[in-house]
Amino acid sequence: MHGVTPDDLAAIEEIAARDHHLAVVSTVRADGTVQSSVVNAGILPHPVFTEPTVGFVTYGRAKLANLRRRPRATLVFRAGWQWIAVEGHCDIAGPDDALAGVDPGSLPSLLRAIFRAAGGTHDDWDEYDRIMAAERRAAVLLRPERTYTNPAPAH
């Protein structure tokens, strides 16, 4: 976790929880330009290293293609005028992306764990698993290396 502290992780969680765990994720295309989109993300233990990681689930072809070639991303969480960014190396675990140390049979439980970490609940986990498999969704696990934020707004 390089320079990221437990206080940094707590700040990410606090801001994320205030706006449905929505984050803008930015990756880098082959031509060096930035590709951004919105995801639900949350903090959970990395399934291999057990250190805290910021996870999200995606089937986005652009994000996955970018991350396969350049496995780094920045996520920005915001609530009102308060925001926090987290940068780091990303690991991918999915039906098209084997991650050493993650049994492919455990992918459904990893996707569920990320969904719950991002504030999600579900009434039918079998249906959730079926949709995730049909859409070939992958888990992206950002290992936090740096965070930065704006100062607390004046009231």
N, C-alpha and C positions, 0 to 999 in steps of 0.2 A: 504494500500500500504506500510505498514511497513516502511522500510528505503529507499524506492525508491522515487526519486525526479522527478519533471517535467523535469529537465535537463537530468536525466537518460533516461526517456521516449523519449526525443528529440534525444538522441544519438542512441537509438534503431532504431527509425524511420529513421534517417539519414543513418545509415549503411545498414539497411534493404532495403531502396529505391535504394541503389547503386548496388544491385545484385538481382533484381526481388523479393525482400522480401523472399528469400530462407533462411531457417533456419534448422539446425540439431536439432531434438527434441530427448531427451533421457528420457526414463522411466525405472523403475526397475521391473524386472521379479520376480516371486515368489521365485526363488532360490537366489535372491540378485544380479544377474548379470544385466548388463545394456543392454537395447535394444535401438538402435538409428535408425532414418530414417530422410529423408529430407521432409520438408513441406513448403508451402507458408504460411506466418503468418504476421499479422499486428496488430496495436494498435487500439482499439475501446472501447467505453464505455461498461461496463458489463451490460447485460440486466436487472439484478436484483438490483445490488448495485450502478450502474452508475459510479463507479470509473473506471479509465483506466485499461484495461486488454489486454493481448496478446492472440489473437484468431487464431485458425487454424481449418480447416475442415478435417475430416478423416473418412475413413471406415476401416482403418487398424485394423484387429482383435487383433494383438499383442498389439498395443498401447492402444486400448480401454480396453482390458482385464487387462492390467497392471494398467491403470489409474482408473479403477473401484475398484481395490483392494488396490492400493496405489496411491491416487490422487495428486501426485506431479510430476513435470517435470522440466527439464532445456531445454531452447532453446538457441542456439548459432547462431547469425547472423554474417556474415563476408562479407567483400569486400576487396579484395587484402589481405594485411597483417593485416588490422584492423578488430577487432572482438569485440562483446559484448555478454555476457551471461546474461540470466534472469532466475531466479528460482522462483517457487512458487506453491501454491495449485491450483489444476485444478478442474473446474466444467465442467460437460458434459451435453449437451442438445441435444437429438436426438430421433429418433423413438423408440429406445430401452433404452433410458436414460432420464427419466423425471427429470427436474430441477425445484424445487419449485420456483414459481414466474414467470416462463416462460410458457405461454400458448402454448401447442403443435401446435396450428394453426399458431403461429408466427415463427415456425422453418424456413420456407422458407426465410422469411425476415432476420432472424438472419444469416443464411448461406450466403445470398447475402451480408450482411453488412461485414462479415468477408472476403469474396472474394474481395470486393472493398477495404477494409482496407489493404489487402495484394497486392494491386496494380492491381487487376483484373478488366477487363471490359468484357461485354458480349453483343452480338447482339440480343440474343433471351432468355430473362429471363424465359419464360415458359419452354423452352427446358432445361435450366439450372436446374430449379426446378424439372422437371421430372426426370432428371438423378440423382440428389441428392437423391430424394425419392426412386428411383429404387435401388440405391446402398446403401441405408440406412445410408447415411452419417450423422455424428454427429459434432456438434460444440464443440470444446474444448476451454475453457476460462481460461487461466493461470492468476491468480491474483499475480502480481509481489511483491515479498518480498525482493529480493536481486538482484543486478546486479554487474557485474565485467567485466573489459575490460583490454586490453593491452594499454600501453601508445601510444600516437600518434607517428607514425613512423617518424624517422628523414629523412629529404629530402636532 
